[in-house]
């Protein structure tokens, strides 16, 4: 028995961090079922990048 797939994989690169992102998206609704890494992890990575930039500017 073959089941039709109701979800799609989407691959992209986060513009702010440059991290590769994989999303499982429902074909019918367009809703994101799962995202790797999560939005929270991307936000943390962006915050750390900004913090690192501040530290470099202070040392220069």
PDBQT receptor file of N, H, CA, C and O in Angstrom, charges set to zero:
ATOM      1  N   UNK A   1       0.847  -1.178   0.000  1.00  0.00    +0.000 N 
ATOM      2  CA  UNK A   1       0.000   0.000   0.000  1.00  0.00    +0.000 C 
ATOM      3  C   UNK A   1       0.895   1.245   0.000  1.00  0.00    +0.000 C 
ATOM      4  O   UNK A   1       1.805   1.362   0.820  1.00  0.00    +0.000 OA
ATOM      5  N   UNK A   2       0.635   2.143  -0.898  1.00  0.00    +0.000 N 
ATOM      6  H   UNK A   2      -0.104   2.048  -1.565  1.00  0.00    +0.000 HD
ATOM      7  CA  UNK A   2       1.433   3.361  -1.024  1.00  0.00    +0.000 C 
ATOM      8  C   UNK A   2       0.611   4.545  -0.533  1.00  0.00    +0.000 C 
ATOM      9  O   UNK A   2      -0.518   4.762  -0.972  1.00  0.00    +0.000 OA
ATOM     10  N   UNK A   3       1.200   5.309   0.389  1.00  0.00    +0.000 N 
ATOM     11  H   UNK A   3       2.117   5.133   0.746  1.00  0.00    +0.000 HD
ATOM     12  CA  UNK A   3       0.527   6.511   0.879  1.00  0.00    +0.000 C 
ATOM     13  C   UNK A   3       1.102   7.727   0.167  1.00  0.00    +0.000 C 
ATOM     14  O   UNK A   3       2.305   7.795  -0.084  1.00  0.00    +0.000 OA
ATOM     15  N   UNK A   4       0.254   8.669  -0.152  1.00  0.00    +0.000 N 
ATOM     16  H   UNK A   4      -0.723   8.613   0.052  1.00  0.00    +0.000 HD
ATOM     17  CA  UNK A   4       0.755   9.901  -0.762  1.00  0.00    +0.000 C 
ATOM     18  C   UNK A   4       1.357  10.784   0.326  1.00  0.00    +0.000 C 
ATOM     19  O   UNK A   4       0.867  10.826   1.454  1.00  0.00    +0.000 OA
ATOM     20  N   UNK A   5       2.412  11.477  -0.029  1.00  0.00    +0.000 N 
ATOM     21  H   UNK A   5       2.810  11.443  -0.946  1.00  0.00    +0.000 HD
ATOM     22  CA  UNK A   5       3.057  12.364   0.924  1.00  0.00    +0.000 C 
ATOM     23  C   UNK A   5       2.244  13.640   1.051  1.00  0.00    +0.000 C 
ATOM     24  O   UNK A   5       1.829  14.233   0.055  1.00  0.00    +0.000 OA
ATOM     25  N   UNK A   6       2.025  14.049   2.281  1.00  0.00    +0.000 N 
ATOM     26  H   UNK A   6       2.362  13.567   3.090  1.00  0.00    +0.000 HD
ATOM     27  CA  UNK A   6       1.267  15.276   2.504  1.00  0.00    +0.000 C 
ATOM     28  C   UNK A   6       2.172  16.404   2.984  1.00  0.00    +0.000 C 
ATOM     29  O   UNK A   6       1.692  17.466   3.380  1.00  0.00    +0.000 OA
ATOM     30  N   UNK A   7       3.481  16.172   2.948  1.00  0.00    +0.000 N 
ATOM     31  H   UNK A   7       3.871  15.309   2.627  1.00  0.00    +0.000 HD
ATOM     32  CA  UNK A   7       4.398  17.221   3.377  1.00  0.00    +0.000 C 
ATOM     33  C   UNK A   7       5.587  17.310   2.433  1.00  0.00    +0.000 C 
ATOM     34  O   UNK A   7       5.895  16.367   1.704  1.00  0.00    +0.000 OA
ATOM     35  N   UNK A   8       6.238  18.446   2.463  1.00  0.00    +0.000 N 
ATOM     36  H   UNK A   8       5.987  19.211   3.055  1.00  0.00    +0.000 HD
ATOM     37  CA  UNK A   8       7.369  18.740   1.603  1.00  0.00    +0.000 C 
ATOM     38  C   UNK A   8       8.555  19.158   2.449  1.00  0.00    +0.000 C 
ATOM     39  O   UNK A   8       8.376  19.671   3.554  1.00  0.00    +0.000 OA
ATOM     40  N   UNK A   9       9.757  18.950   1.953  1.00  0.00    +0.000 N 
ATOM     41  H   UNK A   9       9.903  18.534   1.056  1.00  0.00    +0.000 HD
ATOM     42  CA  UNK A   9      10.960  19.459   2.599  1.00  0.00    +0.000 C 
ATOM     43  C   UNK A   9      11.405  20.706   1.851  1.00  0.00    +0.000 C 
ATOM     44  O   UNK A   9      11.451  20.732   0.621  1.00  0.00    +0.000 OA
ATOM     45  N   UNK A  10      11.732  21.743   2.623  1.00  0.00    +0.000 N 
ATOM     46  H   UNK A  10      11.695  21.723   3.622  1.00  0.00    +0.000 HD
ATOM     47  CA  UNK A  10      12.261  22.973   2.030  1.00  0.00    +0.000 C 
ATOM     48  C   UNK A  10      13.620  23.258   2.642  1.00  0.00    +0.000 C 
ATOM     49  O   UNK A  10      13.785  23.200   3.860  1.00  0.00    +0.000 OA
ATOM     50  N   UNK A  11      14.583  23.562   1.803  1.00  0.00    +0.000 N 
ATOM     51  H   UNK A  11      14.449  23.609   0.813  1.00  0.00    +0.000 HD
ATOM     52  CA  UNK A  11      15.935  23.869   2.253  1.00  0.00    +0.000 C 
ATOM     53  C   UNK A  11      16.213  25.336   1.944  1.00  0.00    +0.000 C 
ATOM     54  O   UNK A  11      15.915  25.817   0.851  1.00  0.00    +0.000 OA
ATOM     55  N   UNK A  12      16.789  26.044   2.921  1.00  0.00    +0.000 N 
ATOM     56  H   UNK A  12      17.032  25.654   3.809  1.00  0.00    +0.000 HD
ATOM     57  CA  UNK A  12      17.130  27.447   2.714  1.00  0.00    +0.000 C 
ATOM     58  C   UNK A  12      18.283  27.831   3.629  1.00  0.00    +0.000 C 
ATOM     59  O   UNK A  12      18.731  27.042   4.461  1.00  0.00    +0.000 OA
ATOM     60  N   UNK A  13      18.750  29.061   3.455  1.00  0.00    +0.000 N 
ATOM     61  H   UNK A  13      18.386  29.702   2.779  1.00  0.00    +0.000 HD
ATOM     62  CA  UNK A  13      19.806  29.598   4.311  1.00  0.00    +0.000 C 
ATOM     63  C   UNK A  13      19.244  30.831   5.005  1.00  0.00    +0.000 C 
ATOM     64  O   UNK A  13      18.719  31.730   4.348  1.00  0.00    +0.000 OA
ATOM     65  N   UNK A  14      19.352  30.878   6.323  1.00  0.00    +0.000 N 
ATOM     66  H   UNK A  14      19.779  30.148   6.857  1.00  0.00    +0.000 HD
ATOM     67  CA  UNK A  14      18.884  32.027   7.081  1.00  0.00    +0.000 C 
ATOM     68  C   UNK A  14      19.734  33.239   6.716  1.00  0.00    +0.000 C 
ATOM     69  O   UNK A  14      20.961  33.177   6.786  1.00  0.00    +0.000 OA
ATOM     70  N   UNK A  15      19.098  34.332   6.330  1.00  0.00    +0.000 N 
ATOM     71  H   UNK A  15      18.100  34.383   6.273  1.00  0.00    +0.000 HD
ATOM     72  CA  UNK A  15      19.818  35.517   5.859  1.00  0.00    +0.000 C 
ATOM     73  C   UNK A  15      20.646  36.178   6.956  1.00  0.00    +0.000 C 
ATOM     74  O   UNK A  15      21.735  36.682   6.685  1.00  0.00    +0.000 OA
ATOM     75  N   UNK A  16      20.150  36.182   8.178  1.00  0.00    +0.000 N 
ATOM     76  H   UNK A  16      19.265  35.773   8.398  1.00  0.00    +0.000 HD
ATOM     77  CA  UNK A  16      20.829  36.881   9.273  1.00  0.00    +0.000 C 
ATOM     78  C   UNK A  16      22.044  36.133   9.798  1.00  0.00    +0.000 C 
ATOM     79  O   UNK A  16      23.041  36.750  10.174  1.00  0.00    +0.000 OA
ATOM     80  N   UNK A  17      21.966  34.796   9.825  1.00  0.00    +0.000 N 
ATOM     81  H   UNK A  17      21.156  34.295   9.520  1.00  0.00    +0.000 HD
ATOM     82  CA  UNK A  17      23.035  34.010  10.445  1.00  0.00    +0.000 C 
ATOM     83  C   UNK A  17      23.853  33.198   9.452  1.00  0.00    +0.000 C 
ATOM     84  O   UNK A  17      24.976  32.799   9.762  1.00  0.00    +0.000 OA
ATOM     85  N   UNK A  18      23.309  32.946   8.259  1.00  0.00    +0.000 N 
ATOM     86  H   UNK A  18      22.397  33.270   8.007  1.00  0.00    +0.000 HD
ATOM     87  CA  UNK A  18      23.993  32.103   7.282  1.00  0.00    +0.000 C 
ATOM     88  C   UNK A  18      23.874  30.619   7.587  1.00  0.00    +0.000 C 
ATOM     89  O   UNK A  18      24.578  29.808   6.986  1.00  0.00    +0.000 OA
ATOM     90  N   UNK A  19      22.992  30.253   8.511  1.00  0.00    +0.000 N 
ATOM     91  H   UNK A  19      22.420  30.913   8.999  1.00  0.00    +0.000 HD
ATOM     92  CA  UNK A  19      22.799  28.852   8.906  1.00  0.00    +0.000 C 
ATOM     93  C   UNK A  19      21.802  28.188   7.956  1.00  0.00    +0.000 C 
ATOM     94  O   UNK A  19      20.786  28.781   7.595  1.00  0.00    +0.000 OA
ATOM     95  N   UNK A  20      22.108  26.945   7.556  1.00  0.00    +0.000 N 
ATOM     96  H   UNK A  20      22.934  26.464   7.849  1.00  0.00    +0.000 HD
ATOM     97  CA  UNK A  20      21.189  26.159   6.721  1.00  0.00    +0.000 C 
ATOM     98  C   UNK A  20      19.957  25.793   7.535  1.00  0.00    +0.000 C 
ATOM     99  O   UNK A  20      20.065  25.393   8.694  1.00  0.00    +0.000 OA
ATOM    100  N   UNK A  21      18.772  25.933   6.914  1.00  0.00    +0.000 N 
ATOM    101  H   UNK A  21      18.685  26.258   5.972  1.00  0.00    +0.000 HD
ATOM    102  CA  UNK A  21      17.500  25.654   7.584  1.00  0.00    +0.000 C 
ATOM    103  C   UNK A  21      16.728  24.633   6.757  1.00  0.00    +0.000 C 
ATOM    104  O   UNK A  21      16.647  24.734   5.532  1.00  0.00    +0.000 OA
ATOM    105  N   UNK A  22      16.167  23.651   7.447  1.00  0.00    +0.000 N 
ATOM    106  H   UNK A  22      16.233  23.569   8.441  1.00  0.00    +0.000 HD
ATOM    107  CA  UNK A  22      15.322  22.638   6.803  1.00  0.00    +0.000 C 
ATOM    108  C   UNK A  22      13.932  22.740   7.420  1.00  0.00    +0.000 C 
ATOM    109  O   UNK A  22      13.782  22.740   8.642  1.00  0.00    +0.000 OA
ATOM    110  N   UNK A  23      12.920  22.825   6.562  1.00  0.00    +0.000 N 
ATOM    111  H   UNK A  23      13.042  22.825   5.570  1.00  0.00    +0.000 HD
ATOM    112  CA  UNK A  23      11.539  22.909   7.039  1.00  0.00    +0.000 C 
ATOM    113  C   UNK A  23      10.725  21.774   6.450  1.00  0.00    +0.000 C 
ATOM    114  O   UNK A  23      10.872  21.434   5.277  1.00  0.00    +0.000 OA
ATOM    115  N   UNK A  24       9.860  21.186   7.277  1.00  0.00    +0.000 N 
ATOM    116  H   UNK A  24       9.740  21.462   8.231  1.00  0.00    +0.000 HD
ATOM    117  CA  UNK A  24       8.868  20.217   6.820  1.00  0.00    +0.000 C 
ATOM    118  C   UNK A  24       7.558  20.996   6.746  1.00  0.00    +0.000 C 
ATOM    119  O   UNK A  24       7.055  21.479   7.760  1.00  0.00    +0.000 OA
ATOM    120  N   UNK A  25       7.008  21.114   5.531  1.00  0.00    +0.000 N 
ATOM    121  H   UNK A  25       7.416  20.721   4.707  1.00  0.00    +0.000 HD
ATOM    122  CA  UNK A  25       5.839  21.954   5.300  1.00  0.00    +0.000 C 
ATOM    123  C   UNK A  25       4.672  21.099   4.817  1.00  0.00    +0.000 C 
ATOM    124  O   UNK A  25       4.838  20.247   3.944  1.00  0.00    +0.000 OA
ATOM    125  N   UNK A  26       3.488  21.332   5.390  1.00  0.00    +0.000 N 
ATOM    126  H   UNK A  26       3.353  22.025   6.099  1.00  0.00    +0.000 HD
ATOM    127  CA  UNK A  26       2.267  20.643   4.981  1.00  0.00    +0.000 C 
ATOM    128  C   UNK A  26       1.865  21.162   3.603  1.00  0.00    +0.000 C 
ATOM    129  O   UNK A  26       1.704  22.368   3.416  1.00  0.00    +0.000 OA
ATOM    130  N   UNK A  27       1.702  20.261   2.642  1.00  0.00    +0.000 N 
ATOM    131  H   UNK A  27       1.833  19.281   2.794  1.00  0.00    +0.000 HD
ATOM    132  CA  UNK A  27       1.351  20.648   1.268  1.00  0.00    +0.000 C 
ATOM    133  C   UNK A  27      -0.016  21.313   1.174  1.00  0.00    +0.000 C 
ATOM    134  O   UNK A  27      -0.204  22.243   0.390  1.00  0.00    +0.000 OA
ATOM    135  N   UNK A  28      -0.963  20.843   1.964  1.00  0.00    +0.000 N 
ATOM    136  H   UNK A  28      -0.810  20.087   2.601  1.00  0.00    +0.000 HD
ATOM    137  CA  UNK A  28      -2.333  21.335   1.849  1.00  0.00    +0.000 C 
ATOM    138  C   UNK A  28      -2.512  22.720   2.461  1.00  0.00    +0.000 C 
ATOM    139  O   UNK A  28      -3.183  23.574   1.882  1.00  0.00    +0.000 OA
ATOM    140  N   UNK A  29      -1.910  22.948   3.640  1.00  0.00    +0.000 N 
ATOM    141  H   UNK A  29      -1.365  22.255   4.111  1.00  0.00    +0.000 HD
ATOM    142  CA  UNK A  29      -2.130  24.206   4.350  1.00  0.00    +0.000 C 
ATOM    143  C   UNK A  29      -0.971  25.189   4.216  1.00  0.00    +0.000 C 
ATOM    144  O   UNK A  29      -1.154  26.391   4.406  1.00  0.00    +0.000 OA
ATOM    145  N   UNK A  30       0.218  24.688   3.892  1.00  0.00    +0.000 N 
ATOM    146  H   UNK A  30       0.367  23.711   3.739  1.00  0.00    +0.000 HD
ATOM    147  CA  UNK A  30       1.393  25.539   3.824  1.00  0.00    +0.000 C 
ATOM    148  C   UNK A  30       2.011  25.815   5.186  1.00  0.00    +0.000 C 
ATOM    149  O   UNK A  30       2.963  26.587   5.291  1.00  0.00    +0.000 OA
ATOM    150  N   UNK A  31       1.474  25.187   6.233  1.00  0.00    +0.000 N 
ATOM    151  H   UNK A  31       0.700  24.559   6.148  1.00  0.00    +0.000 HD
ATOM    152  CA  UNK A  31       1.997  25.373   7.584  1.00  0.00    +0.000 C 
ATOM    153  C   UNK A  31       3.318  24.637   7.766  1.00  0.00    +0.000 C 
ATOM    154  O   UNK A  31       3.512  23.549   7.223  1.00  0.00    +0.000 OA
ATOM    155  N   UNK A  32       4.228  25.241   8.538  1.00  0.00    +0.000 N 
ATOM    156  H   UNK A  32       4.070  26.125   8.978  1.00  0.00    +0.000 HD
ATOM    157  CA  UNK A  32       5.498  24.594   8.867  1.00  0.00    +0.000 C 
ATOM    158  C   UNK A  32       5.234  23.610   9.998  1.00  0.00    +0.000 C 
ATOM    159  O   UNK A  32       4.802  23.999  11.083  1.00  0.00    +0.000 OA
ATOM    160  N   UNK A  33       5.497  22.329   9.738  1.00  0.00    +0.000 N 
ATOM    161  H   UNK A  33       5.848  22.013   8.857  1.00  0.00    +0.000 HD
ATOM    162  CA  UNK A  33       5.291  21.285  10.731  1.00  0.00    +0.000 C 
ATOM    163  C   UNK A  33       6.485  21.213  11.670  1.00  0.00    +0.000 C 
ATOM    164  O   UNK A  33       6.326  21.077  12.883  1.00  0.00    +0.000 OA
ATOM    165  N   UNK A  34       7.676  21.306  11.102  1.00  0.00    +0.000 N 
ATOM    166  H   UNK A  34       7.805  21.417  10.116  1.00  0.00    +0.000 HD
ATOM    167  CA  UNK A  34       8.926  21.211  11.887  1.00  0.00    +0.000 C 
ATOM    168  C   UNK A  34       9.997  22.003  11.166  1.00  0.00    +0.000 C 
ATOM    169  O   UNK A  34      10.059  22.023   9.937  1.00  0.00    +0.000 OA
ATOM    170  N   UNK A  35      10.846  22.659  11.956  1.00  0.00    +0.000 N 
ATOM    171  H   UNK A  35      10.796  22.642  12.955  1.00  0.00    +0.000 HD
ATOM    172  CA  UNK A  35      11.962  23.410  11.397  1.00  0.00    +0.000 C 
ATOM    173  C   UNK A  35      13.220  23.060  12.157  1.00  0.00    +0.000 C 
ATOM    174  O   UNK A  35      13.229  23.014  13.388  1.00  0.00    +0.000 OA
ATOM    175  N   UNK A  36      14.299  22.809  11.401  1.00  0.00    +0.000 N 
ATOM    176  H   UNK A  36      14.293  22.847  10.402  1.00  0.00    +0.000 HD
ATOM    177  CA  UNK A  36      15.590  22.471  12.012  1.00  0.00    +0.000 C 
ATOM    178  C   UNK A  36      16.634  23.397  11.421  1.00  0.00    +0.000 C 
ATOM    179  O   UNK A  36      16.790  23.405  10.200  1.00  0.00    +0.000 OA
ATOM    180  N   UNK A  37      17.356  24.175  12.206  1.00  0.00    +0.000 N 
ATOM    181  H   UNK A  37      17.229  24.168  13.198  1.00  0.00    +0.000 HD
ATOM    182  CA  UNK A  37      17.167  24.435  13.631  1.00  0.00    +0.000 C 
ATOM    183  C   UNK A  37      15.922  25.292  13.863  1.00  0.00    +0.000 C 
ATOM    184  O   UNK A  37      15.421  25.941  12.945  1.00  0.00    +0.000 OA
ATOM    185  N   UNK A  38      15.440  25.283  15.088  1.00  0.00    +0.000 N 
ATOM    186  H   UNK A  38      15.848  24.756  15.834  1.00  0.00    +0.000 HD
ATOM    187  CA  UNK A  38      14.215  26.003  15.420  1.00  0.00    +0.000 C 
ATOM    188  C   UNK A  38      14.425  27.513  15.345  1.00  0.00    +0.000 C 
ATOM    189  O   UNK A  38      15.558  27.994  15.296  1.00  0.00    +0.000 OA
ATOM    190  N   UNK A  39      13.324  28.246  15.337  1.00  0.00    +0.000 N 
ATOM    191  H   UNK A  39      12.404  27.855  15.377  1.00  0.00    +0.000 HD
ATOM    192  CA  UNK A  39      13.387  29.706  15.303  1.00  0.00    +0.000 C 
ATOM    193  C   UNK A  39      14.147  30.245  16.516  1.00  0.00    +0.000 C 
ATOM    194  O   UNK A  39      14.870  31.236  16.417  1.00  0.00    +0.000 OA
ATOM    195  N   UNK A  40      13.975  29.586  17.648  1.00  0.00    +0.000 N 
ATOM    196  H   UNK A  40      13.388  28.780  17.728  1.00  0.00    +0.000 HD
ATOM    197  CA  UNK A  40      14.648  30.017  18.873  1.00  0.00    +0.000 C 
ATOM    198  C   UNK A  40      16.165  29.884  18.754  1.00  0.00    +0.000 C 
ATOM    199  O   UNK A  40      16.906  30.767  19.186  1.00  0.00    +0.000 OA
ATOM    200  N   UNK A  41      16.616  28.792  18.174  1.00  0.00    +0.000 N 
ATOM    201  H   UNK A  41      16.014  28.075  17.823  1.00  0.00    +0.000 HD
ATOM    202  CA  UNK A  41      18.054  28.580  17.993  1.00  0.00    +0.000 C 
ATOM    203  C   UNK A  41      18.621  29.620  17.031  1.00  0.00    +0.000 C 
ATOM    204  O   UNK A  41      19.719  30.131  17.251  1.00  0.00    +0.000 OA
ATOM    205  N   UNK A  42      17.885  29.939  15.969  1.00  0.00    +0.000 N 
ATOM    206  H   UNK A  42      16.993  29.524  15.790  1.00  0.00    +0.000 HD
ATOM    207  CA  UNK A  42      18.339  30.963  15.034  1.00  0.00    +0.000 C 
ATOM    208  C   UNK A  42      18.424  32.332  15.715  1.00  0.00    +0.000 C 
ATOM    209  O   UNK A  42      19.350  33.101  15.456  1.00  0.00    +0.000 OA
ATOM    210  N   UNK A  43      17.456  32.635  16.585  1.00  0.00    +0.000 N 
ATOM    211  H   UNK A  43      16.704  32.010  16.796  1.00  0.00    +0.000 HD
ATOM    212  CA  UNK A  43      17.476  33.907  17.308  1.00  0.00    +0.000 C 
ATOM    213  C   UNK A  43      18.678  33.981  18.245  1.00  0.00    +0.000 C 
ATOM    214  O   UNK A  43      19.310  35.031  18.356  1.00  0.00    +0.000 OA
ATOM    215  N   UNK A  44      18.997  32.883  18.916  1.00  0.00    +0.000 N 
ATOM    216  H   UNK A  44      18.483  32.029  18.826  1.00  0.00    +0.000 HD
ATOM    217  CA  UNK A  44      20.157  32.840  19.804  1.00  0.00    +0.000 C 
ATOM    218  C   UNK A  44      21.436  33.029  19.001  1.00  0.00    +0.000 C 
ATOM    219  O   UNK A  44      22.323  33.777  19.415  1.00  0.00    +0.000 OA
ATOM    220  N   UNK A  45      21.540  32.363  17.864  1.00  0.00    +0.000 N 
ATOM    221  H   UNK A  45      20.820  31.756  17.528  1.00  0.00    +0.000 HD
ATOM    222  CA  UNK A  45      22.727  32.486  17.018  1.00  0.00    +0.000 C 
ATOM    223  C   UNK A  45      22.901  33.931  16.540  1.00  0.00    +0.000 C 
ATOM    224  O   UNK A  45      24.021  34.439  16.489  1.00  0.00    +0.000 OA
ATOM    225  N   UNK A  46      21.804  34.584  16.194  1.00  0.00    +0.000 N 
ATOM    226  H   UNK A  46      20.894  34.172  16.235  1.00  0.00    +0.000 HD
ATOM    227  CA  UNK A  46      21.875  35.971  15.748  1.00  0.00    +0.000 C 
ATOM    228  C   UNK A  46      22.315  36.875  16.903  1.00  0.00    +0.000 C 
ATOM    229  O   UNK A  46      23.128  37.777  16.702  1.00  0.00    +0.000 OA
ATOM    230  N   UNK A  47      21.792  36.646  18.096  1.00  0.00    +0.000 N 
ATOM    231  H   UNK A  47      21.132  35.913  18.260  1.00  0.00    +0.000 HD
ATOM    232  CA  UNK A  47      22.178  37.439  19.266  1.00  0.00    +0.000 C 
ATOM    233  C   UNK A  47      23.651  37.263  19.587  1.00  0.00    +0.000 C 
ATOM    234  O   UNK A  47      24.341  38.236  19.894  1.00  0.00    +0.000 OA
ATOM    235  N   UNK A  48      24.138  36.031  19.521  1.00  0.00    +0.000 N 
ATOM    236  H   UNK A  48      23.577  35.241  19.272  1.00  0.00    +0.000 HD
ATOM    237  CA  UNK A  48      25.556  35.784  19.784  1.00  0.00    +0.000 C 
ATOM    238  C   UNK A  48      26.434  36.458  18.738  1.00  0.00    +0.000 C 
ATOM    239  O   UNK A  48      27.505  36.971  19.061  1.00  0.00    +0.000 OA
ATOM    240  N   UNK A  49      25.994  36.459  17.507  1.00  0.00    +0.000 N 
ATOM    241  H   UNK A  49      25.124  36.042  17.244  1.00  0.00    +0.000 HD
ATOM    242  CA  UNK A  49      26.752  37.108  16.443  1.00  0.00    +0.000 C 
ATOM    243  C   UNK A  49      26.833  38.616  16.678  1.00  0.00    +0.000 C 
ATOM    244  O   UNK A  49      27.885  39.223  16.477  1.00  0.00    +0.000 OA
ATOM    245  N   UNK A  50      25.729  39.214  17.101  1.00  0.00    +0.000 N 
ATOM    246  H   UNK A  50      24.874  38.721  17.264  1.00  0.00    +0.000 HD
ATOM    247  CA  UNK A  50      25.714  40.646  17.392  1.00  0.00    +0.000 C 
ATOM    248  C   UNK A  50      26.614  40.954  18.588  1.00  0.00    +0.000 C 
ATOM    249  O   UNK A  50      27.336  41.951  18.587  1.00  0.00    +0.000 OA
ATOM    250  N   UNK A  51      26.569  40.096  19.607  1.00  0.00    +0.000 N 
ATOM    251  H   UNK A  51      25.983  39.285  19.609  1.00  0.00    +0.000 HD
ATOM    252  CA  UNK A  51      27.414  40.281  20.786  1.00  0.00    +0.000 C 
ATOM    253  C   UNK A  51      28.891  40.208  20.404  1.00  0.00    +0.000 C 
ATOM    254  O   UNK A  51      29.704  41.001  20.878  1.00  0.00    +0.000 OA
ATOM    255  N   UNK A  52      29.221  39.264  19.555  1.00  0.00    +0.000 N 
ATOM    256  H   UNK A  52      28.560  38.620  19.170  1.00  0.00    +0.000 HD
ATOM    257  CA  UNK A  52      30.609  39.108  19.103  1.00  0.00    +0.000 C 
ATOM    258  C   UNK A  52      31.050  40.361  18.352  1.00  0.00    +0.000 C 
ATOM    259  O   UNK A  52      32.184  40.814  18.511  1.00  0.00    +0.000 OA
ATOM    260  N   UNK A  53      30.160  40.919  17.538  1.00  0.00    +0.000 N 
ATOM    261  H   UNK A  53      29.239  40.550  17.409  1.00  0.00    +0.000 HD
ATOM    262  CA  UNK A  53      30.478  42.131  16.808  1.00  0.00    +0.000 C 
ATOM    263  C   UNK A  53      30.734  43.306  17.741  1.00  0.00    +0.000 C 
ATOM    264  O   UNK A  53      31.621  44.118  17.477  1.00  0.00    +0.000 OA
ATOM    265  N   UNK A  54      29.976  43.411  18.823  1.00  0.00    +0.000 N 
ATOM    266  H   UNK A  54      29.255  42.752  19.037  1.00  0.00    +0.000 HD
ATOM    267  CA  UNK A  54      30.188  44.473  19.798  1.00  0.00    +0.000 C 
ATOM    268  C   UNK A  54      31.529  44.332  20.487  1.00  0.00    +0.000 C 
ATOM    269  O   UNK A  54      32.227  45.321  20.712  1.00  0.00    +0.000 OA
ATOM    270  N   UNK A  55      31.893  43.092  20.826  1.00  0.00    +0.000 N 
ATOM    271  H   UNK A  55      31.327  42.289  20.643  1.00  0.00    +0.000 HD
ATOM    272  CA  UNK A  55      33.168  42.851  21.505  1.00  0.00    +0.000 C 
ATOM    273  C   UNK A  55      34.338  43.222  20.600  1.00  0.00    +0.000 C 
ATOM    274  O   UNK A  55      35.328  43.779  21.074  1.00  0.00    +0.000 OA
ATOM    275  N   UNK A  56      34.241  42.927  19.318  1.00  0.00    +0.000 N 
ATOM    276  H   UNK A  56      33.436  42.475  18.933  1.00  0.00    +0.000 HD
ATOM    277  CA  UNK A  56      35.329  43.226  18.378  1.00  0.00    +0.000 C 
ATOM    278  C   UNK A  56      35.479  44.732  18.230  1.00  0.00    +0.000 C 
ATOM    279  O   UNK A  56      36.596  45.246  18.186  1.00  0.00    +0.000 OA
ATOM    280  N   UNK A  57      34.350  45.445  18.150  1.00  0.00    +0.000 N 
ATOM    281  H   UNK A  57      33.442  45.027  18.185  1.00  0.00    +0.000 HD
ATOM    282  CA  UNK A  57      34.405  46.910  18.011  1.00  0.00    +0.000 C 
ATOM    283  C   UNK A  57      35.019  47.559  19.243  1.00  0.00    +0.000 C 
ATOM    284  O   UNK A  57      35.761  48.533  19.121  1.00  0.00    +0.000 OA
ATOM    285  N   UNK A  58      34.717  47.029  20.438  1.00  0.00    +0.000 N 
ATOM    286  H   UNK A  58      34.114  46.237  20.537  1.00  0.00    +0.000 HD
ATOM    287  CA  UNK A  58      35.270  47.602  21.669  1.00  0.00    +0.000 C 
ATOM    288  C   UNK A  58      36.767  47.381  21.766  1.00  0.00    +0.000 C 
ATOM    289  O   UNK A  58      37.476  48.233  22.302  1.00  0.00    +0.000 OA
ATOM    290  N   UNK A  59      37.270  46.257  21.263  1.00  0.00    +0.000 N 
ATOM    291  H   UNK A  59      36.694  45.565  20.828  1.00  0.00    +0.000 HD
ATOM    292  CA  UNK A  59      38.689  45.948  21.343  1.00  0.00    +0.000 C 
ATOM    293  C   UNK A  59      39.490  46.754  20.318  1.00  0.00    +0.000 C 
ATOM    294  O   UNK A  59      40.674  47.004  20.542  1.00  0.00    +0.000 OA
ATOM    295  N   UNK A  60      38.897  47.159  19.228  1.00  0.00    +0.000 N 
ATOM    296  H   UNK A  60      37.934  46.957  19.046  1.00  0.00    +0.000 HD
ATOM    297  CA  UNK A  60      39.614  47.853  18.159  1.00  0.00    +0.000 C 
ATOM    298  C   UNK A  60      39.966  49.276  18.510  1.00  0.00    +0.000 C 
ATOM    299  O   UNK A  60      40.572  49.980  17.702  1.00  0.00    +0.000 OA
TER     300      UNK A  60
